[in-house]
Amino acid sequence: MSDIKSEIKKLSAEYFQEVVSIRRQIHSEPELSNEEVKTAAYISSILNEWKITHTKNIGGNGICALIEGDLKSNKVIAIRGELDALPITEKNSVEYKSKNEGVMHACGHDVHSSSLLGTLKILQQLKSQWGGKVIAIFQPAEEKLPGGAGVMIANGILENPKPDAVFALHVFPTLEFGKVGFREGLYMASCDELYITVKGKGGHAAMPGEYNNPLFIAARLLNSYENLIKEIKLQPIPTVIAFGKIIGSGATNVIPDEVKIEGTFRTMNEKHRAEIHARLKSIAEKISAETSSSIEVKIVLGYPCLINDKSLTQFSISAAEDFLGKENVVDLPLRMTSDDFAYYSQKIPSCYFRLGTRNDARGITSPVHTPTFDIEEESMKTAMGTMAWIAFQFLNQK
């Protein structure tokens, strides 16, 4: 095993520049959710070059690749990497800066997909040393509801063969490169989108008896929701309700007919999630009745809570500590962010972990979803090597 570990580290270094080149190409030509046509074609061309069997156009632009080990085994694992980028204009001054104005790989999906390719190449090179099957899922539309994970699952990617475990990693700019982070059990929140329309009656501002101002009604509604938020903070279940957009298109002397409000709701408990949905609607119904207005609360269901399988995560932590050293494997706190990898975790034992990408010495510190996000590319050696070692260890379990 120690010889294989050394070989994986050697191959990670050997393939590093090629994988960095792949990452930079993907980064320079980002595509939004469900538009990842060129990205998918590029990944397919690499898989063809490496003679790796794969199926294209799954659930849109998704790809599933498959490699098999030479040893006898029925074990199957899947590893997920994403394809899509975000509607952000990049402000980095790098040679691989986005060429597509207003679109940027600001969440590291270029890192995930290229690192997954590196992991596949390592495992393919060492296939005489392991048995079973490795499914590589190159997934579109993680950034946009309903999420590419659910669509690809509905298209059968977790069937024939059915994986025994599903893995994924995600960039983590608060953690120094060379390190990884894990959390077993509940890790990330569910995420729902809130769209509220408050309808009153518009009119001339000088004639208050002739209109029913939806702005005041919206303000009353938001104040009631603020009281709900304060109440929720006293409860033990981590929960976020936040509103980031309100539009009431009137003027100084024009009262609009309606106001639109948009927000997000995140929590860590599915029963609590349903209860808050009901509370949000009942508060609106009460205010609507009291103000002779119409209030529509539309809740767009997003991703569920992400739960890392306890035993699989413990196994992965042990493998990562063996590969990187205990000092380079950290425990992670709960996060109120979300990821559609949660859909995999609802179906198959899963482990979603974090890849440190920060380098203070080089000023690579920007958070994800910002126009200056970037990574220390040395972290990609850690990404493909650690994932390959975890996969190898899992597939060779007795």
ROTOR-800708 format. One line per 3 residues: their letters; for each residue x, y, z of N, C-alpha, C. Coordinates in steps of 0.1 Angstrom, whole numbers, plus 5000, padded with zeros to 4 digits. Layout:
residues N
a = X/Y/Z/X/Y/Z/X/Y/Z; ...
end
This chain:
residues 398
msd = 5008/4988/5000/5000/5000/5000/5009/5013/5000; 5020/5012/5008/5028/5024/5009/5034/5027/4995; 5037/5016/4987/5043/5018/4974/5033/5025/4965
iks = 5020/5021/4966/5009/5027/4958/5007/5042/4962; 5008/5044/4975/5007/5058/4979/5018/5067/4973; 5030/5062/4973/5041/5069/4967/5039/5071/4952
eik = 5033/5061/4946/5031/5062/4932/5020/5072/4929; 5010/5073/4937/4999/5083/4935/5005/5097/4936; 5013/5099/4946/5019/5112/4948/5028/5115/4936
kls = 5035/5105/4931/5044/5107/4920/5036/5111/4907; 5025/5104/4905/5016/5106/4893/5009/5120/4895; 5006/5124/4907/4999/5137/4909/5009/5148/4905
aey = 5022/5146/4908/5032/5156/4904/5034/5156/4889; 5034/5144/4883/5037/5142/4869/5026/5147/4860; 5013/5146/4865/5002/5150/4857/4998/5165/4860
fqe = 5004/5171/4870/5000/5184/4875/4999/5194/4865; 5010/5196/4857/5009/5207/4847/4998/5205/4836; 4996/5193/4832/4986/5190/4823/4972/5193/4829
vvs = 4970/5189/4841/4957/5192/4848/4955/5207/4850; 4966/5214/4853/4965/5229/4855/4961/5235/4841; 4967/5230/4831/4964/5235/4817/4949/5233/4814
irr = 4944/5221/4817/4930/5218/4815/4921/5228/4823; 4925/5230/4836/4917/5239/4845/4917/5253/4839; 4929/5258/4834/4930/5272/4829/4921/5273/4816
qih = 4921/5263/4808/4913/5263/4796/4898/5264/4799; 4894/5256/4809/4880/5256/4813/4876/5270/4820; 4886/5275/4828/4884/5288/4835/4882/5299/4825
sep = 4890/5299/4814/4890/5310/4804/4877/5311/4796; 4870/5299/4795/4858/5299/4787/4846/5294/4795; 4842/5301/4805/4832/5296/4814/4818/5297/4808
els = 4809/5288/4812/4795/5288/4807/4786/5287/4818; 4774/5294/4817/4764/5294/4828/4757/5280/4829; 4749/5279/4839/4742/5266/4841/4733/5263/4830
nee = 4734/5250/4825/4726/5245/4814/4731/5250/4801; 4742/5257/4801/4748/5262/4788/4762/5257/4786; 4766/5246/4793/4780/5242/4793/4783/5233/4781
vkt = 4779/5237/4769/4781/5229/4757/4796/5227/4754; 4803/5239/4753/4818/5238/4750/4826/5231/4761; 4822/5234/4773/4829/5228/4785/4828/5213/4784
aay = 4816/5208/4782/4813/5193/4781/4820/5187/4769; 4820/5194/4758/4827/5189/4746/4842/5188/4748; 4848/5198/4755/4862/5198/4758/4866/5186/4767
iss = 4858/5184/4778/4860/5173/4787/4859/5160/4779; 4849/5159/4771/4847/5147/4763/4859/5144/4754; 4865/5155/4748/4877/5153/4739/4889/5148/4747
iln = 4890/5152/4760/4901/5147/4768/4899/5132/4771; 4886/5129/4775/4883/5115/4778/4886/5106/4766; 4882/5111/4754/4885/5104/4742/4900/5102/4740
ewk = 4907/5112/4742/4922/5112/4740/4928/5102/4750; 4922/5101/4762/4927/5091/4772/4921/5078/4771; 4913/5076/4761/4906/5063/4759/4898/5059/4771
ith = 4890/5068/4776/4881/5065/4788/4867/5065/4783; 4860/5054/4785/4846/5053/4780/4837/5063/4787; 4828/5069/4780/4819/5079/4786/4807/5081/4778
tkn = 4796/5086/4785/4783/5089/4778/4781/5104/4780; 4776/5110/4769/4774/5124/4769/4759/5128/4770; 4757/5141/4772/4743/5146/4771/4733/5140/4781
igg = 4738/5137/4793/4729/5131/4803/4723/5143/4811; 4710/5144/4811/4703/5155/4818/4708/5168/4813; 4710/5169/4800/4715/5182/4795/4729/5180/4790
ngi = 4738/5187/4796/4752/5186/4792/4761/5177/4801; 4755/5169/4809/4762/5160/4818/4769/5149/4811; 4780/5144/4817/4788/5133/4812/4791/5123/4823
cal = 4790/5111/4820/4794/5100/4829/4805/5092/4823; 4817/5091/4829/4828/5083/4825/4829/5071/4834; 4835/5060/4828/4837/5048/4836/4850/5042/4833
ieg = 4857/5039/4844/4870/5031/4843/4868/5019/4852; 4875/5007/4848/4874/4995/4856/4888/4990/4860; 4889/4986/4872/4902/4980/4877/4903/4966/4871
dlk = 4916/4961/4871/4919/4948/4866/4916/4937/4876; 4916/4940/4889/4914/4930/4899/4899/4926/4901; 4896/4915/4906/4882/4910/4908/4876/4917/4919
snk = 4865/4925/4917/4858/4932/4928/4844/4936/4922; 4834/4937/4931/4821/4942/4928/4819/4956/4933; 4829/4962/4939/4828/4975/4944/4827/4986/4933
via = 4818/4996/4936/4816/5007/4926/4816/5020/4934; 4823/5030/4929/4822/5043/4935/4819/5053/4924; 4814/5065/4928/4812/5076/4919/4819/5088/4925
irg = 4824/5097/4916/4830/5109/4920/4824/5120/4912; 4820/5131/4918/4813/5142/4911/4822/5154/4910; 4821/5160/4898/4827/5173/4896/4817/5181/4887
eld = 4817/5195/4889/4807/5203/4882/4813/5210/4870; 4804/5215/4861/4808/5222/4849/4805/5237/4848; 4795/5241/4855/4789/5255/4853/4796/5266/4860
alp = 4795/5278/4855/4801/5290/4861/4790/5299/4866; 4794/5311/4871/4785/5321/4877/4784/5333/4868; 4773/5341/4870/4771/5354/4862/4779/5365/4870
ite = 4792/5364/4869/4801/5374/4876/4811/5378/4866; 4815/5391/4866/4825/5396/4857/4839/5395/4865; 4848/5387/4859/4861/5385/4866/4870/5397/4866
kns = 4876/5400/4877/4885/5411/4879/4900/5407/4881; 4903/5395/4880/4917/5390/4881/4925/5394/4869; 4938/5397/4871/4947/5399/4860/4956/5387/4858
vey = 4950/5377/4852/4957/5364/4850/4956/5360/4835; 4965/5352/4830/4965/5349/4816/4953/5340/4812; 4947/5333/4822/4936/5325/4820/4923/5331/4824
ksk = 4923/5345/4825/4911/5352/4829/4899/5349/4819; 4887/5349/4824/4875/5346/4816/4874/5355/4804; 4872/5348/4792/4870/5355/4780/4855/5359/4777
neg = 4847/5354/4786/4832/5356/4784/4828/5366/4794; 4825/5378/4789/4821/5389/4797/4809/5386/4806; 4810/5388/4819/4799/5386/4828/4797/5372/4832
vmh = 4807/5363/4829/4806/5349/4833/4820/5345/4838; 4820/5338/4850/4833/5335/4856/4831/5322/4865; 4842/5314/4865/4843/5303/4874/4847/5308/4887
acg = 4837/5314/4894/4840/5320/4907/4837/5311/4919; 4833/5298/4916/4830/5289/4927/4839/5276/4926; 4849/5276/4917/4858/5266/4916/4854/5253/4908
hdv = 4843/5254/4901/4839/5242/4894/4849/5238/4883; 4857/5248/4878/4868/5244/4868/4878/5236/4875; 4881/5239/4888/4890/5231/4896/4885/5217/4899
hss = 4872/5216/4902/4866/5203/4905/4866/5194/4893; 4862/5199/4881/4861/5190/4870/4875/5186/4865; 4885/5195/4865/4898/5192/4860/4905/5183/4870
sll = 4903/5185/4883/4909/5176/4893/4903/5162/4892; 4890/5161/4889/4884/5148/4887/4891/5141/4875; 4894/5148/4864/4901/5142/4853/4914/5137/4857
gtl = 4921/5145/4866/4934/5141/4871/4933/5128/4879; 4923/5127/4887/4920/5115/4895/4918/5103/4886; 4910/5105/4876/4907/5094/4867/4920/5089/4860
kil = 4929/5099/4856/4941/5095/4849/4950/5087/4858; 4951/5091/4871/4959/5084/4881/4954/5069/4883; 4940/5068/4885/4935/5055/4887/4935/5046/4875
qql = 4934/5052/4863/4935/5045/4851/4950/5039/4849; 4960/5047/4853/4973/5043/4852/4976/5031/4862; 4969/5031/4873/4972/5021/4883/4961/5010/4884
ksq = 4953/5008/4873/4942/4999/4873/4946/4985/4876; 4958/4981/4874/4962/4968/4877/4963/4965/4892; 4962/4976/4900/4964/4975/4914/4950/4976/4922
wgg = 4939/4977/4915/4926/4978/4921/4915/4971/4913; 4904/4968/4920/4893/4962/4913/4880/4970/4915; 4870/4967/4907/4858/4974/4908/4856/4984/4897
kvi = 4847/4994/4899/4845/5004/4889/4844/5018/4895; 4849/5028/4888/4848/5042/4892/4840/5050/4881; 4829/5056/4886/4821/5064/4877/4825/5079/4880
aif = 4828/5086/4870/4831/5100/4871/4819/5108/4865; 4813/5116/4874/4801/5124/4870/4805/5138/4868; 4805/5143/4856/4807/5157/4852/4793/5163/4851
qpa = 4790/5171/4861/4776/5175/4863/4773/5190/4859; 4763/5192/4851/4759/5206/4848/4751/5212/4859; 4749/5225/4858/4738/5233/4865/4738/5231/4880
eek = 4749/5231/4887/4749/5230/4902/4744/5243/4907; 4747/5254/4900/4744/5268/4905/4730/5272/4903; 4721/5265/4897/4708/5269/4893/4698/5259/4896
lpg = 4687/5262/4904/4676/5253/4906/4670/5249/4893; 4666/5236/4892/4665/5226/4903/4678/5219/4906; 4689/5222/4899/4701/5216/4901/4704/5204/4892
gag = 4716/5203/4886/4719/5192/4877/4719/5179/4884; 4722/5178/4897/4723/5165/4903/4710/5157/4903; 4699/5164/4906/4686/5157/4906/4682/5153/4892
vmi = 4686/5161/4882/4682/5158/4868/4690/5146/4864; 4703/5145/4867/4712/5134/4863/4708/5121/4870; 4704/5123/4883/4699/5111/4891/4687/5105/4884
ang = 4678/5114/4880/4665/5110/4874/4668/5103/4861; 4679/5106/4855/4683/5100/4842/4691/5087/4844; 4692/5082/4857/4697/5069/4860/4712/5068/4862
ile = 4719/5079/4866/4733/5077/4867/4737/5070/4880; 4728/5068/4889/4731/5060/4901/4726/5045/4900; 4724/5041/4888/4719/5028/4885/4727/5021/4875
npk = 4729/5008/4875/4735/5000/4865/4749/5006/4860; 4759/5006/4868/4759/5000/4882/4756/5010/4892; 4751/5005/4904/4748/5014/4915/4760/5016/4923
pda = 4764/5028/4926/4776/5030/4934/4774/5026/4949; 4784/5021/4955/4784/5019/4969/4787/5032/4977; 4793/5041/4971/4796/5054/4977/4798/5065/4966
vfa = 4795/5077/4970/4797/5089/4961/4805/5099/4969; 4815/5104/4961/4825/5114/4967/4824/5127/4959; 4828/5138/4966/4830/5151/4959/4839/5159/4968
lhv = 4846/5168/4962/4854/5178/4969/4850/5192/4964; 4852/5202/4972/4849/5216/4969/4860/5225/4974; 4863/5235/4966/4874/5245/4970/4869/5252/4982
fpt = 4879/5256/4990/4877/5262/5003/4887/5273/5006; 4885/5285/5002/4895/5296/5002/4899/5301/5016; 4892/5296/5026/4896/5300/5040/4906/5290/5046
lef = 4909/5279/5038/4918/5268/5043/4931/5269/5034; 4942/5268/5040/4955/5269/5033/4956/5257/5024; 4963/5259/5012/4965/5248/5002/4974/5238/5009
gkv = 4971/5226/5004/4978/5214/5010/4970/5207/5021; 4959/5214/5025/4950/5208/5036/4937/5205/5030; 4930/5196/5037/4916/5192/5034/4908/5192/5046
gfr = 4894/5194/5045/4886/5194/5057/4874/5185/5055; 4869/5179/5066/4858/5170/5066/4848/5173/5078; 4836/5169/5076/4826/5169/5087/4817/5157/5085
egl = 4816/5149/5094/4806/5137/5093/4792/5142/5097; 4782/5135/5091/4769/5138/5095/4764/5151/5088; 4755/5158/5094/4749/5170/5088/4760/5180/5086
yma = 4761/5186/5074/4771/5195/5071/4766/5208/5065; 4757/5208/5055/4752/5220/5048/4737/5221/5048; 4732/5233/5047/4718/5236/5049/4710/5233/5036
scd = 4697/5231/5038/4688/5232/5027/4687/5246/5022; 4682/5248/5010/4682/5262/5005/4669/5264/4996; 4660/5272/5000/4648/5275/4992/4648/5290/4989
ely = 4642/5293/4977/4641/5307/4973/4627/5312/4976; 4626/5325/4980/4613/5331/4984/4610/5342/4974; 4598/5341/4968/4593/5351/4959/4579/5356/4964
itv = 4578/5368/4968/4566/5374/4974/4561/5385/4966; 4548/5385/4963/4541/5396/4956/4530/5402/4965; 4531/5414/4968/4521/5422/4976/4513/5431/4967
kgk = 4500/5428/4966/4492/5436/4957/4482/5445/4965; 4483/5458/4963/4474/5467/4969/4465/5474/4958; 4465/5487/4959/4458/5495/4949/4466/5507/4947
ggh = 4470/5510/4935/4478/5522/4932/4470/5534/4930; 4477/5545/4928/4470/5558/4926/4478/5570/4928; 4472/5582/4928/4479/5594/4930/4482/5596/4945
aam = 4495/5599/4948/4499/5600/4962/4491/5610/4969; 4485/5620/4962/4478/5631/4969/4464/5627/4973; 4460/5615/4969/4446/5610/4971/4446/5597/4980
pge = 4450/5598/4993/4452/5586/5001/4439/5578/5003; 4428/5584/5001/4416/5576/5002/4413/5567/4991; 4420/5569/4980/4418/5561/4968/4427/5550/4965
ynn = 4437/5549/4973/4447/5538/4971/4450/5530/4984; 4455/5518/4982/4459/5509/4993/4474/5506/4991; 4483/5514/4998/4497/5514/4994/4504/5500/4997
plf = 4508/5493/4987/4515/5480/4989/4528/5481/4995; 4534/5493/4995/4547/5495/5001/4546/5494/5016; 4536/5500/5022/4534/5499/5036/4530/5485/5040
iaa = 4523/5478/5032/4519/5465/5035/4531/5456/5034; 4540/5458/5025/4552/5450/5023/4561/5453/5035; 4562/5466/5040/4570/5469/5051/4565/5462/5064
rll = 4552/5461/5065/4546/5454/5077/4549/5439/5076; 4548/5434/5064/4551/5420/5062/4566/5417/5066; 4575/5425/5061/4589/5423/5064/4592/5425/5079
nsy = 4585/5434/5085/4587/5436/5100/4582/5423/5107; 4571/5417/5103/4566/5405/5109/4576/5394/5107; 4582/5393/5095/4592/5383/5092/4604/5385/5101
enl = 4608/5397/5103/4619/5400/5112/4617/5395/5126; 4604/5396/5131/4601/5391/5144/4602/5375/5144; 4598/5369/5133/4599/5355/5131/4614/5351/5132
ike = 4622/5359/5125/4637/5356/5125/4643/5357/5139; 4638/5367/5147/4643/5368/5160/4639/5356/5169; 4627/5351/5166/4621/5340/5174/4630/5327/5170
ikl = 4633/5326/5157/4640/5314/5153/4654/5314/5158; 4660/5325/5160/4674/5326/5166/4675/5320/5180; 4663/5319/5187/4663/5314/5200/4662/5298/5200
qpi = 4660/5293/5188/4659/5278/5187/4672/5272/5183; 4674/5259/5187/4687/5253/5185/4690/5249/5170; 4680/5249/5161/4682/5245/5147/4688/5257/5139
ptv = 4700/5256/5133/4705/5267/5125/4696/5270/5114; 4692/5283/5113/4682/5287/5103/4686/5301/5098; 4684/5304/5085/4686/5317/5080/4673/5321/5071
iaf = 4667/5332/5074/4657/5338/5065/4662/5352/5062; 4664/5355/5049/4670/5368/5046/4663/5373/5033; 4662/5386/5032/4656/5392/5019/4666/5402/5013
gki = 4668/5400/5000/4678/5408/4994/4673/5417/4983; 4660/5416/4980/4655/5424/4969/4641/5428/4972; 4638/5441/4969/4624/5446/4970/4622/5456/4959
igs = 4611/5455/4952/4608/5464/4941/4594/5469/4942; 4593/5482/4943/4579/5488/4942/4581/5500/4932; 4577/5498/4920/4580/5507/4909/4570/5518/4908
gat = 4570/5527/4918/4562/5539/4918/4570/5551/4915; 4566/5562/4921/4574/5575/4920/4571/5583/4932; 4576/5596/4933/4573/5604/4945/4559/5606/4947
nvi = 4551/5607/4936/4537/5610/4937/4528/5599/4931; 4534/5587/4929/4527/5576/4922/4528/5564/4931; 4517/5559/4936/4517/5547/4944/4515/5535/4935
pde = 4524/5525/4935/4523/5513/4926/4512/5504/4931; 4508/5495/4922/4498/5485/4925/4504/5474/4933; 4517/5471/4931/4523/5459/4937/4537/5461/4941
vki = 4542/5453/4950/4556/5453/4954/4561/5438/4954; 4573/5436/4948/4578/5423/4948/4590/5422/4957; 4591/5411/4964/4602/5408/4974/4608/5395/4971
egt = 4621/5394/4972/4628/5381/4970/4638/5379/4981; 4639/5366/4985/4648/5362/4996/4652/5348/4996; 4658/5343/5006/4663/5329/5008/4659/5324/5022
frt = 4657/5311/5022/4655/5304/5035/4663/5292/5035; 4671/5291/5046/4680/5279/5048/4679/5274/5062; 4679/5260/5063/4679/5254/5076/4685/5241/5075
mne = 4686/5234/5087/4694/5222/5089/4685/5210/5093; 4671/5212/5092/4662/5201/5096/4650/5201/5087; 4647/5190/5081/4636/5189/5071/4622/5192/5077
khr = 4620/5187/5089/4607/5190/5096/4606/5204/5099; 4616/5210/5104/4617/5225/5107/4615/5233/5094; 4620/5228/5083/4619/5234/5070/4604/5236/5066
aei = 4597/5225/5068/4583/5225/5064/4575/5234/5073; 4578/5234/5086/4571/5242/5096/4573/5257/5093; 4585/5261/5089/4588/5275/5086/4581/5279/5073
har = 4580/5270/5063/4573/5273/5051/4558/5277/5055; 4552/5269/5064/4539/5272/5068/4538/5285/5075; 4547/5288/5084/4547/5301/5091/4548/5313/5082
lks = 4557/5312/5072/4559/5323/5062/4545/5326/5055; 4538/5315/5052/4526/5317/5045/4514/5322/5054; 4514/5317/5066/4503/5321/5075/4505/5335/5079
iae = 4517/5340/5081/4519/5354/5085/4514/5363/5073; 4517/5359/5061/4513/5367/5049/4497/5367/5048; 4491/5355/5051/4477/5354/5050/4470/5363/5060
kis = 4476/5364/5072/4470/5372/5083/4471/5387/5079; 4482/5391/5074/4484/5405/5071/4476/5409/5058; 4474/5400/5049/4466/5402/5037/4452/5404/5041
aet = 4447/5396/5051/4433/5398/5055/4431/5411/5063; 4441/5415/5071/4440/5427/5079/4441/5440/5070; 4447/5439/5059/4450/5451/5051/4442/5451/5038
sss = 4433/5442/5036/4425/5441/5024/4434/5441/5011; 4444/5433/5012/4454/5432/5001/4455/5418/4997; 4463/5415/4987/4466/5402/4982/4481/5400/4984
iev = 4485/5389/4991/4499/5386/4993/4501/5371/4988; 4509/5370/4978/4513/5356/4973/4527/5353/4978; 4529/5342/4985/4542/5337/4989/4545/5325/4981
kiv = 4554/5326/4972/4559/5315/4964/4572/5310/4969; 4573/5297/4974/4585/5291/4979/4590/5281/4969; 4601/5284/4963/4607/5275/4953/4616/5265/4960
lgy = 4613/5253/4961/4621/5243/4968/4635/5241/4962; 4645/5243/4970/4658/5241/4965/4664/5228/4970; 4677/5229/4973/4684/5216/4976/4682/5212/4991
pcl = 4681/5200/4994/4679/5195/5007/4692/5197/5015; 4692/5193/5028/4704/5193/5037/4714/5183/5031; 4726/5186/5032/4737/5177/5028/4742/5170/5040
ind = 4741/5157/5040/4745/5148/5051/4756/5139/5047; 4767/5140/5053/4779/5131/5050/4777/5118/5058; 4777/5107/5051/4776/5094/5058/4787/5092/5068
ksl = 4783/5089/5081/4793/5088/5092/4804/5079/5089; 4802/5067/5086/4812/5057/5085/4821/5060/5073; 4815/5064/5062/4822/5067/5050/4831/5079/5052
tqf = 4826/5089/5059/4835/5101/5062/4846/5097/5071; 4844/5089/5081/4854/5085/5090/4865/5077/5082; 4860/5069/5073/4870/5061/5065/4878/5071/5056
sis = 4871/5081/5051/4878/5091/5042/4888/5099/5050; 4884/5103/5062/4893/5111/5071/4906/5103/5073; 4904/5090/5077/4916/5081/5080/4925/5080/5068
aae = 4919/5078/5056/4927/5077/5043/4934/5090/5040; 4927/5102/5042/4933/5115/5040/4945/5117/5049; 4943/5114/5062/4954/5116/5072/4966/5107/5068
dfl = 4963/5095/5063/4974/5086/5059/4982/5092/5047; 4974/5099/5038/4980/5104/5026/4987/5117/5028; 4981/5126/5036/4986/5140/5037/4992/5143/5050
gke = 4990/5134/5060/4995/5137/5074/4983/5143/5082; 4982/5139/5095/4971/5144/5103/4970/5159/5104; 4982/5165/5104/4982/5180/5105/4976/5187/5093
nvv = 4973/5180/5083/4968/5186/5071/4953/5182/5068; 4947/5176/5078/4933/5172/5078/4926/5179/5089; 4916/5187/5086/4909/5195/5097/4894/5192/5098
dlp = 4889/5195/5109/4874/5194/5112/4867/5206/5107; 4856/5205/5101/4848/5216/5096/4836/5219/5104; 4832/5232/5105/4820/5235/5112/4808/5234/5103
lrm = 4796/5235/5108/4784/5235/5100/4784/5247/5091; 4778/5246/5079/4777/5258/5070/4763/5260/5065; 4759/5272/5064/4746/5275/5059/4745/5277/5044
tsd = 4756/5274/5038/4756/5273/5023/4750/5260/5019; 4747/5258/5006/4741/5246/5001/4748/5241/4988; 4745/5229/4985/4751/5223/4973/4742/5212/4968
dfa = 4739/5210/4955/4730/5200/4951/4737/5186/4952; 4749/5185/4956/4755/5172/4960/4746/5165/4971; 4738/5173/4978/4729/5168/4988/4719/5158/4982
yys = 4716/5159/4969/4707/5149/4963/4714/5135/4963; 4727/5135/4960/4734/5122/4960/4734/5116/4974; 4736/5125/4984/4737/5121/4998/4724/5115/5003
qki = 4713/5119/4997/4700/5114/5000/4698/5100/4995; 4706/5096/4985/4704/5083/4978/4714/5072/4982; 4727/5077/4983/4738/5068/4984/4747/5073/4995
psc = 4754/5064/5003/4764/5069/5013/4774/5078/5006; 4775/5090/5012/4783/5101/5005/4793/5108/5014; 4803/5113/5008/4813/5121/5015/4817/5133/5006
yfr = 4814/5145/5011/4817/5158/5005/4827/5165/5013; 4839/5167/5008/4849/5174/5017/4855/5186/5010; 4863/5193/5017/4868/5206/5013/4883/5206/5010
lgt = 4886/5213/4999/4900/5214/4995/4905/5228/4998; 4916/5229/5006/4922/5242/5009/4928/5247/4996; 4925/5260/4993/4931/5266/4981/4937/5280/4984
rnd = 4938/5283/4996/4943/5297/5000/4959/5297/5000; 4964/5309/4996/4978/5311/4998/4980/5326/5002; 4982/5328/5015/4983/5342/5019/4995/5349/5014
arg = 5006/5341/5012/5018/5347/5007/5017/5353/4993; 5008/5347/4985/5006/5352/4971/4993/5360/4970; 4986/5363/4981/4974/5371/4981/4962/5364/4975
its = 4962/5351/4975/4951/5343/4970/4942/5340/4982; 4933/5349/4985/4925/5349/4997/4910/5352/4995; 4906/5355/4982/4892/5360/4980/4882/5348/4982
pvh = 4871/5352/4987/4860/5341/4989/4855/5337/4975; 4848/5326/4975/4840/5321/4963/4829/5331/4961; 4824/5331/4948/4813/5340/4944/4817/5355/4944
tpt = 4830/5357/4943/4835/5371/4942/4843/5373/4929; 4844/5385/4923/4851/5386/4910/4866/5385/4911; 4872/5384/4923/4886/5382/4924/4890/5368/4930
fdi = 4880/5359/4930/4883/5345/4935/4893/5338/4925; 4903/5332/4931/4912/5323/4924/4918/5313/4934; 4925/5304/4929/4931/5293/4938/4946/5293/4937
eee = 4952/5287/4947/4966/5283/4946/4966/5270/4938; 4971/5270/4926/4970/5258/4918/4977/5245/4923; 4987/5247/4932/4993/5236/4938/4983/5227/4946
smk = 4972/5233/4950/4962/5226/4957/4956/5214/4948; 4958/5215/4935/4952/5205/4926/4960/5192/4927; 4973/5193/4931/4980/5180/4934/4973/5173/4946
tam = 4970/5181/4956/4963/5176/4968/4949/5170/4964; 4942/5177/4955/4929/5173/4951/4929/5159/4944; 4937/5158/4934/4936/5146/4926/4943/5134/4933
gtm = 4954/5137/4941/4961/5127/4948/4952/5122/4959; 4946/5130/4967/4938/5126/4979/4926/5118/4974; 4919/5123/4964/4907/5116/4959/4911/5102/4954
awi = 4922/5102/4946/4927/5089/4941/4930/5079/4952; 4937/5084/4962/4940/5075/4974/4928/5070/4981; 4918/5079/4984/4906/5075/4990/4899/5065/4982
afq = 4898/5067/4969/4891/5058/4960/4899/5044/4960; 4912/5044/4959/4920/5032/4959/4917/5024/4972; 4918/5031/4983/4916/5025/4996/4902/5019/4997
fln = 4892/5026/4993/4878/5021/4994/4876/5009/4985; 4881/5009/4973/4879/4998/4963/4887/4986/4967; 4897/4987/4975/4906/4976/4979/4902/4971/4993
qk = 4891/4976/4999/4887/4971/5011/4883/4956/5010; 4886/4948/5020/4882/4934/5020/4868/4933/5025
end
